Amino acid sequence: MNRLFLLGSAALGLATVASPAMAESLNVTGTVAPYCNVNLANVSSGTASIAMVGTQQVANLRLSCNAASGTKLVVSVKNGDLLSNANGRINYGLELKSPQDASFVIAEHDTDPVGGENNLFFTRSRSGYTQAVATGIPLELWLNMNVAVDQNQAPGSTNFPANAAPAGNYVEVFSFTATSV
């Protein structure tokens, strides 16, 4: 019996030595989809109400972009003033705060219809990838309702100071677009 065991062990040993060596490899790949977006963080309906006095925060936004080339943010305003359906206008100053990345700051700026940084839109950009922007950084939209009446008003409309405007609803539309640089 011992002999049989020894013969079996020897045969097994020879079989193990005689088998060819095998190597295995595994390549794992993955793709990260590109994205650039800016979302309203605290205004779910896309509508915000403001008081017609002082400087006030209107909305919180979140900007995120994972482009290797960088991020471009465009903030557009439709009219440059708050408009009523009776051709009344209220001038305001727009400010965009960016607590985590100064590249996206828009200092307070009067957005009158014939002015504005690039005539009703503002562009800010940051070159190159940053993990903070890829993860998402907060932005804050502020309006100053104490801006003086704009002398460059649009023909056919009357520009009122915010604290002395006729009763009614006044509306402005802001658009935010994020793309790669």
GUKE-913611 format. One record per residue: x, y, z of N, C-alpha, C in turn. Coordinates in steps of 0.1 Angstrom, whole numbers, padded with zeros to 4 digits. Example, Ala and Ser with C-alpha at 12.3 -4.5 7.8 and 13.67 -1.06 7.14 Angstrom:
// GUKE-913611
TIFI;neast;nnorth;nup;caeast;canorth;caup;ceast;cnorth;cup
TIFI;0132;-0057;0078;0123;-0045;0078;0132;-0033;0078
TIFI;0128;-0022;0071;0137;-0011;0071;0129;0000;0079
END
This chain:
// GUKE-913611
TIFI;neast;nnorth;nup;caeast;canorth;caup;ceast;cnorth;cup
TIFI;0008;-0012;0000;0000;0000;0000;0009;0013;0000
TIFI;0019;0012;0008;0028;0024;0008;0035;0026;-0005
TIFI;0038;0014;-0012;0044;0015;-0025;0035;0021;-0035
TIFI;0022;0017;-0035;0012;0023;-0044;0010;0038;-0042
TIFI;0011;0042;-0029;0010;0056;-0026;0022;0064;-0031
TIFI;0034;0058;-0029;0046;0064;-0034;0046;0065;-0050
TIFI;0041;0055;-0056;0040;0055;-0071;0030;0066;-0076
TIFI;0019;0067;-0069;0009;0077;-0072;0014;0091;-0070
TIFI;0021;0093;-0059;0027;0106;-0056;0037;0110;-0066
TIFI;0046;0100;-0070;0056;0103;-0080;0050;0106;-0094
TIFI;0039;0099;-0098;0032;0102;-0110;0026;0116;-0110
TIFI;0020;0119;-0099;0014;0132;-0098;0025;0143;-0099
TIFI;0036;0141;-0092;0047;0150;-0093;0052;0152;-0107
TIFI;0053;0141;-0115;0058;0142;-0129;0047;0150;-0137
TIFI;0035;0147;-0135;0024;0154;-0142;0024;0169;-0140
TIFI;0027;0172;-0127;0027;0187;-0124;0039;0193;-0131
TIFI;0050;0187;-0131;0062;0193;-0137;0061;0193;-0152
TIFI;0054;0184;-0158;0053;0183;-0173;0042;0193;-0178
TIFI;0033;0198;-0170;0023;0207;-0176;0029;0220;-0179
TIFI;0025;0227;-0190;0030;0240;-0194;0026;0251;-0184
TIFI;0035;0261;-0182;0031;0272;-0174;0021;0281;-0182
TIFI;0012;0287;-0174;0002;0296;-0181;0002;0309;-0174
TIFI;0001;0319;-0182;0000;0333;-0176;-0013;0339;-0180
TIFI;-0019;0346;-0171;-0032;0352;-0173;-0030;0367;-0171
TIFI;-0037;0375;-0180;-0037;0390;-0178;-0051;0395;-0180
TIFI;-0053;0406;-0174;-0066;0412;-0174;-0065;0427;-0176
TIFI;-0070;0432;-0187;-0070;0447;-0189;-0084;0452;-0185
TIFI;-0084;0462;-0177;-0097;0468;-0172;-0097;0482;-0178
TIFI;-0107;0486;-0185;-0108;0499;-0190;-0122;0505;-0186
TIFI;-0122;0518;-0185;-0135;0525;-0182;-0135;0538;-0189
TIFI;-0146;0544;-0190;-0148;0557;-0197;-0155;0566;-0187
TIFI;-0150;0578;-0185;-0157;0588;-0177;-0164;0597;-0188
TIFI;-0177;0598;-0188;-0184;0606;-0197;-0181;0621;-0194
TIFI;-0179;0629;-0204;-0178;0643;-0202;-0191;0650;-0198
TIFI;-0190;0660;-0189;-0202;0667;-0185;-0198;0681;-0181
TIFI;-0206;0691;-0184;-0205;0704;-0180;-0220;0709;-0178
TIFI;-0223;0713;-0165;-0236;0718;-0163;-0237;0728;-0151
TIFI;-0247;0736;-0151;-0250;0745;-0140;-0264;0743;-0137
TIFI;-0267;0741;-0124;-0281;0738;-0119;-0285;0748;-0108
TIFI;-0298;0751;-0108;-0303;0758;-0097;-0303;0749;-0085
TIFI;-0298;0753;-0074;-0297;0744;-0062;-0308;0747;-0052
TIFI;-0314;0758;-0052;-0324;0761;-0041;-0337;0766;-0047
TIFI;-0339;0767;-0060;-0351;0772;-0066;-0356;0761;-0076
TIFI;-0365;0752;-0071;-0369;0741;-0078;-0378;0744;-0090
TIFI;-0386;0755;-0089;-0395;0758;-0099;-0390;0767;-0110
TIFI;-0378;0772;-0108;-0372;0781;-0118;-0377;0795;-0116
TIFI;-0385;0798;-0105;-0390;0811;-0103;-0386;0816;-0089
TIFI;-0382;0828;-0088;-0378;0834;-0074;-0385;0847;-0073
TIFI;-0390;0850;-0061;-0395;0863;-0058;-0385;0872;-0051
TIFI;-0385;0884;-0053;-0376;0893;-0046;-0383;0905;-0040
TIFI;-0377;0911;-0031;-0382;0924;-0025;-0376;0935;-0034
TIFI;-0383;0946;-0036;-0379;0956;-0045;-0370;0967;-0037
TIFI;-0362;0962;-0029;-0353;0971;-0021;-0340;0963;-0017
TIFI;-0329;0970;-0016;-0317;0965;-0011;-0310;0955;-0021
TIFI;-0300;0949;-0015;-0292;0938;-0022;-0296;0925;-0016
TIFI;-0300;0916;-0025;-0305;0903;-0020;-0300;0891;-0028
TIFI;-0298;0880;-0021;-0295;0868;-0028;-0308;0862;-0034
TIFI;-0307;0859;-0047;-0319;0854;-0054;-0318;0839;-0056
TIFI;-0306;0833;-0059;-0306;0819;-0061;-0292;0813;-0058
TIFI;-0292;0801;-0054;-0279;0793;-0053;-0278;0784;-0065
TIFI;-0266;0783;-0071;-0264;0774;-0082;-0253;0765;-0079
TIFI;-0251;0754;-0087;-0240;0745;-0086;-0234;0743;-0100
TIFI;-0222;0747;-0102;-0215;0746;-0114;-0206;0734;-0114
TIFI;-0207;0725;-0124;-0198;0713;-0124;-0194;0710;-0139
TIFI;-0181;0707;-0140;-0176;0704;-0154;-0163;0696;-0152
TIFI;-0162;0685;-0159;-0150;0677;-0158;-0141;0677;-0171
TIFI;-0143;0688;-0179;-0135;0689;-0191;-0120;0691;-0188
TIFI;-0111;0684;-0195;-0097;0686;-0193;-0092;0700;-0197
TIFI;-0099;0705;-0207;-0095;0719;-0212;-0100;0730;-0203
TIFI;-0110;0728;-0195;-0114;0738;-0186;-0129;0741;-0187
TIFI;-0134;0751;-0180;-0148;0753;-0179;-0152;0768;-0183
TIFI;-0162;0769;-0191;-0167;0783;-0195;-0181;0784;-0190
TIFI;-0184;0795;-0183;-0198;0798;-0178;-0203;0811;-0185
TIFI;-0215;0810;-0190;-0221;0822;-0196;-0234;0825;-0189
TIFI;-0235;0837;-0184;-0247;0842;-0177;-0254;0852;-0186
TIFI;-0266;0849;-0190;-0273;0858;-0199;-0285;0864;-0192
TIFI;-0289;0876;-0195;-0301;0882;-0190;-0309;0886;-0202
TIFI;-0322;0884;-0202;-0331;0886;-0213;-0333;0901;-0216
TIFI;-0335;0909;-0206;-0339;0923;-0208;-0329;0933;-0203
TIFI;-0321;0930;-0194;-0312;0940;-0187;-0319;0948;-0176
TIFI;-0332;0947;-0175;-0340;0954;-0165;-0351;0944;-0162
TIFI;-0357;0946;-0150;-0370;0939;-0147;-0381;0946;-0154
TIFI;-0389;0939;-0162;-0399;0945;-0170;-0413;0942;-0165
TIFI;-0422;0952;-0166;-0436;0950;-0163;-0444;0949;-0176
TIFI;-0456;0944;-0176;-0464;0942;-0188;-0469;0956;-0193
TIFI;-0467;0966;-0185;-0471;0980;-0189;-0459;0988;-0194
TIFI;-0448;0982;-0199;-0436;0989;-0204;-0428;0996;-0193
TIFI;-0431;0992;-0180;-0422;0998;-0170;-0410;0990;-0168
TIFI;-0399;0997;-0164;-0386;0990;-0162;-0381;0994;-0148
TIFI;-0374;0984;-0142;-0367;0987;-0129;-0353;0982;-0132
TIFI;-0344;0991;-0130;-0329;0989;-0132;-0324;0981;-0120
TIFI;-0315;0972;-0122;-0308;0964;-0111;-0294;0962;-0114
TIFI;-0286;0958;-0104;-0272;0954;-0106;-0271;0939;-0103
TIFI;-0265;0932;-0112;-0263;0917;-0110;-0249;0915;-0104
TIFI;-0248;0905;-0096;-0236;0900;-0090;-0236;0885;-0089
TIFI;-0225;0879;-0093;-0224;0864;-0092;-0212;0861;-0082
TIFI;-0215;0855;-0071;-0204;0852;-0062;-0200;0838;-0063
TIFI;-0187;0835;-0062;-0182;0821;-0063;-0173;0819;-0052
TIFI;-0178;0814;-0040;-0169;0813;-0028;-0157;0804;-0030
TIFI;-0157;0794;-0039;-0146;0785;-0040;-0137;0787;-0052
TIFI;-0141;0795;-0062;-0132;0798;-0073;-0135;0811;-0079
TIFI;-0126;0820;-0077;-0127;0834;-0082;-0128;0836;-0097
TIFI;-0125;0826;-0104;-0126;0826;-0119;-0140;0829;-0124
TIFI;-0150;0825;-0116;-0164;0826;-0120;-0171;0838;-0114
TIFI;-0164;0847;-0107;-0170;0859;-0101;-0174;0869;-0111
TIFI;-0186;0875;-0110;-0191;0886;-0117;-0193;0897;-0107
TIFI;-0184;0907;-0107;-0186;0918;-0098;-0199;0925;-0101
TIFI;-0205;0932;-0091;-0218;0939;-0094;-0217;0947;-0106
TIFI;-0227;0946;-0115;-0227;0952;-0128;-0241;0956;-0131
TIFI;-0243;0968;-0136;-0256;0972;-0141;-0258;0965;-0154
TIFI;-0270;0959;-0156;-0273;0951;-0168;-0283;0959;-0177
TIFI;-0281;0972;-0179;-0291;0979;-0187;-0291;0973;-0201
TIFI;-0303;0975;-0208;-0304;0968;-0221;-0295;0972;-0232
TIFI;-0288;0984;-0231;-0279;0988;-0241;-0265;0987;-0236
TIFI;-0263;0981;-0224;-0249;0980;-0219;-0246;0966;-0215
TIFI;-0241;0964;-0204;-0237;0951;-0199;-0223;0948;-0205
TIFI;-0217;0939;-0198;-0203;0935;-0202;-0202;0932;-0217
TIFI;-0210;0923;-0221;-0210;0919;-0235;-0224;0920;-0241
TIFI;-0231;0931;-0237;-0245;0934;-0241;-0254;0923;-0237
TIFI;-0257;0922;-0224;-0267;0913;-0218;-0261;0899;-0216
TIFI;-0248;0897;-0217;-0243;0884;-0212;-0229;0886;-0207
TIFI;-0225;0877;-0198;-0212;0877;-0191;-0206;0864;-0193
TIFI;-0193;0863;-0196;-0186;0851;-0198;-0174;0850;-0188
TIFI;-0173;0839;-0181;-0162;0836;-0172;-0157;0822;-0175
TIFI;-0144;0820;-0174;-0138;0807;-0177;-0126;0804;-0168
TIFI;-0123;0792;-0168;-0111;0787;-0160;-0105;0776;-0169
TIFI;-0092;0778;-0172;-0085;0769;-0180;-0081;0756;-0172
TIFI;-0081;0745;-0178;-0076;0733;-0172;-0086;0726;-0162
TIFI;-0084;0714;-0160;-0093;0706;-0151;-0090;0709;-0136
TIFI;-0100;0710;-0128;-0099;0711;-0114;-0109;0701;-0108
TIFI;-0104;0694;-0098;-0113;0684;-0091;-0125;0691;-0084
TIFI;-0123;0703;-0079;-0133;0711;-0072;-0145;0714;-0082
TIFI;-0141;0719;-0094;-0152;0722;-0104;-0158;0709;-0109
TIFI;-0150;0698;-0111;-0156;0686;-0115;-0166;0680;-0105
TIFI;-0163;0682;-0092;-0172;0677;-0081;-0184;0687;-0080
TIFI;-0182;0699;-0083;-0193;0709;-0083;-0190;0720;-0073
TIFI;-0190;0733;-0077;-0188;0744;-0068;-0201;0753;-0067
TIFI;-0203;0759;-0056;-0215;0767;-0054;-0213;0781;-0061
TIFI;-0224;0786;-0066;-0224;0800;-0071;-0236;0807;-0065
TIFI;-0236;0820;-0063;-0247;0827;-0057;-0251;0839;-0066
TIFI;-0263;0840;-0070;-0268;0851;-0078;-0274;0861;-0069
TIFI;-0269;0873;-0069;-0274;0885;-0061;-0279;0896;-0070
TIFI;-0289;0903;-0066;-0294;0915;-0073;-0294;0927;-0064
TIFI;-0289;0938;-0069;-0289;0950;-0061;-0301;0959;-0067
TIFI;-0311;0961;-0059;-0323;0968;-0064;-0321;0983;-0061
TIFI;-0310;0987;-0056;-0308;1001;-0053;-0300;1009;-0064
TIFI;-0299;1003;-0075;-0292;1009;-0086;-0300;1021;-0091
TIFI;-0293;1032;-0095;-0300;1044;-0099;-0308;1041;-0112
TIFI;-0318;1050;-0115;-0325;1048;-0127;-0316;1050;-0139
TIFI;-0317;1041;-0148;-0308;1041;-0160;-0313;1051;-0170
TIFI;-0304;1060;-0174;-0307;1071;-0184;-0307;1065;-0198
TIFI;-0302;1054;-0200;-0301;1048;-0213;-0313;1038;-0215
TIFI;-0325;1042;-0211;-0336;1033;-0212;-0340;1030;-0226
TIFI;-0347;1019;-0228;-0352;1015;-0241;-0363;1025;-0245
TIFI;-0363;1028;-0258;-0374;1037;-0263;-0388;1030;-0260
TIFI;-0397;1039;-0257;-0411;1034;-0254;-0414;1028;-0241
TIFI;-0404;1029;-0232;-0406;1024;-0218;-0401;1034;-0208
TIFI;-0406;1033;-0196;-0403;1042;-0186;-0395;1034;-0175
TIFI;-0384;1040;-0171;-0375;1034;-0161;-0378;1040;-0148
TIFI;-0382;1031;-0138;-0385;1035;-0125;-0375;1030;-0115
TIFI;-0373;1038;-0104;-0365;1032;-0093;-0373;1021;-0086
TIFI;-0366;1012;-0080;-0373;1000;-0074;-0382;1004;-0063
TIFI;-0379;1015;-0056;-0387;1019;-0044;-0398;1028;-0048
TIFI;-0400;1032;-0061;-0410;1041;-0065;-0417;1037;-0078
TIFI;-0417;1024;-0081;-0423;1019;-0093;-0438;1017;-0091
TIFI;-0445;1018;-0102;-0460;1015;-0102;-0462;1000;-0098
TIFI;-0473;0998;-0091;-0477;0984;-0087;-0477;0975;-0099
TIFI;-0474;0963;-0097;-0474;0953;-0108;-0463;0943;-0107
TIFI;-0463;0933;-0116;-0453;0923;-0116;-0442;0927;-0126
TIFI;-0430;0925;-0121;-0418;0929;-0130;-0410;0916;-0131
TIFI;-0405;0913;-0143;-0399;0900;-0146;-0386;0902;-0153
TIFI;-0376;0894;-0150;-0364;0892;-0158;-0360;0878;-0159
TIFI;-0354;0874;-0169;-0351;0859;-0171;-0336;0858;-0172
TIFI;-0330;0850;-0164;-0316;0847;-0163;-0313;0833;-0169
TIFI;-0303;0832;-0177;-0299;0819;-0183;-0285;0816;-0179
TIFI;-0282;0804;-0176;-0268;0799;-0172;-0264;0788;-0180
TIFI;-0253;0789;-0187;-0248;0778;-0196;-0233;0775;-0192
TIFI;-0231;0762;-0190;-0217;0757;-0188;-0212;0749;-0199
TIFI;-0200;0751;-0204;-0194;0743;-0215;-0180;0741;-0212
TIFI;-0173;0733;-0220;-0159;0731;-0219;-0152;0743;-0226
TIFI;-0140;0747;-0222;-0133;0758;-0229;-0128;0753;-0242
END
